[in-house]
Amino acid sequence: FILVLCAFLIAIVMGVLLGFLAGLKPDSLLDKAISGFLLLGISFAEFFVGIMLMLLIAFHLGLVPTSGYGELKHLVLPALTLGYRPGARIALITRPAVAEELNRHYVIALKAKGLTSRGVISHLAKNVGAVILSIGGFEFARMFAGVTVVVETIFGWPGIGNLFFTAIANRDWTLIVAGTVVMASLVVLVHLIVDLLYGVLDPRVRYK
């Protein structure tokens, strides 16, 4: 849970920030640079990103250890590895949503009334929030659904994913079934919470 929560925090901050920066200035040099960085993020698998970060940050720079558990420095590499790809996907979904909202009539009306850019962005963010919630919930559930197995195995992180991998290697069928049930339950719970939160962001949605 610690690893997934930290990775999701990195992903959502990265995704929303880069998505808004690229969407507010479509087809600009900044947009193209960010889009290239994001395309690399969704193209590289987690095990490749983890190994590259391990070589660069741990071996060459010596800033953090390559593996282990117990201190904040042990969390840096696995959290960055786990959060990079989801953050790129969130940004790639947020960017066109922001660019589309900029062309809406209410945004043009707000600008005509003399509202500042910060005020326009605050109104725009409310409508883009539903899109971010949807893709963010999917990525959060995806982290629990098996991606952590790869990341925890690479960095020796003692979590559910590493336990699941050990169970597969040892053919411990009882533990494999139990791990599958736990992961599936977490995915269902996350999607349920996301569906309920739609009612908070969009007043048109009503639940009974």
Residue pairs with C-beta under 8 A, 6 or more apart in sequence:
2 75
3 75
3 78
3 79
3 82
3 148
3 151
3 152
3 157
3 159
4 82
4 140
4 143
4 144
4 148
6 75
6 79
6 83
7 78
7 79
7 80
7 81
7 82
7 83
7 86
7 143
8 83
8 86
8 136
8 139
8 140
8 143
9 83
10 79
10 80
10 83
10 84
10 87
11 83
11 84
11 86
11 87
11 90
11 136
11 139
12 87
12 90
12 132
12 136
13 87
14 83
14 84
14 87
14 88
14 90
14 91
15 86
15 87
15 88
15 89
15 90
15 91
15 93
15 94
15 132
15 135
15 136
16 90
16 91
16 94
16 132
17 91
18 34
18 37
18 38
18 87
18 91
18 94
18 95
19 90
19 91
19 92
19 93
19 94
19 95
19 97
19 98
19 132
20 94
20 98
20 121
20 125
21 30
21 31
21 34
22 30
22 31
22 34
22 35
22 38
22 91
22 95
22 98
23 31
23 94
23 95
23 96
23 97
23 98
23 99
23 102
24 98
24 99
24 102
24 121
25 31
26 95
26 99
26 102
31 95
34 91
34 95
35 92
35 95
37 88
38 88
38 91
38 92
39 88
40 88
41 84
41 85
41 87
41 88
41 89
42 85
42 88
42 89
42 92
44 52
44 84
44 85
45 85
45 150
46 81
46 82
46 85
46 147
46 150
46 151
47 150
47 154
49 80
49 81
49 84
49 85
50 77
50 78
50 81
50 150
50 151
50 154
50 155
51 154
53 77
53 80
53 81
54 66
54 77
54 154
54 155
57 63
57 64
57 76
57 77
58 64
58 65
58 66
58 77
59 66
63 76
64 73
64 74
64 76
64 77
65 73
65 74
66 77
66 155
67 74
67 154
67 155
67 156
67 157
68 74
68 155
68 156
69 156
69 157
69 158
74 155
74 157
77 155
78 151
78 152
78 154
78 155
78 157
81 151
81 154
81 155
82 143
82 147
82 148
82 151
86 139
86 140
86 142
86 143
89 135
89 139
90 132
90 135
90 136
90 139
93 131
93 132
93 135
94 128
94 131
94 132
94 135
97 128
97 131
97 132
98 124
98 128
101 107
101 124
101 127
101 128
102 124
104 127
106 123
107 120
107 123
107 124
110 119
110 120
110 123
111 120
115 123
126 201
129 201
130 198
130 201
130 202
133 194
133 197
133 198
133 201
134 194
136 194
137 190
137 191
137 193
137 194
137 197
138 194
140 190
141 186
141 187
141 190
141 191
144 160
144 183
144 186
144 187
144 190
145 183
145 184
145 186
145 187
146 161
146 183
147 161
148 159
148 160
148 161
149 161
149 162
149 164
149 165
150 161
151 157
151 161
152 158
152 159
152 160
152 161
152 162
152 165
153 161
153 162
153 165
156 162
160 179
160 182
160 183
163 175
163 179
164 175
164 176
164 179
164 183
166 172
167 175
167 176
167 179
168 176
196 207
198 205
199 205
199 206
199 207
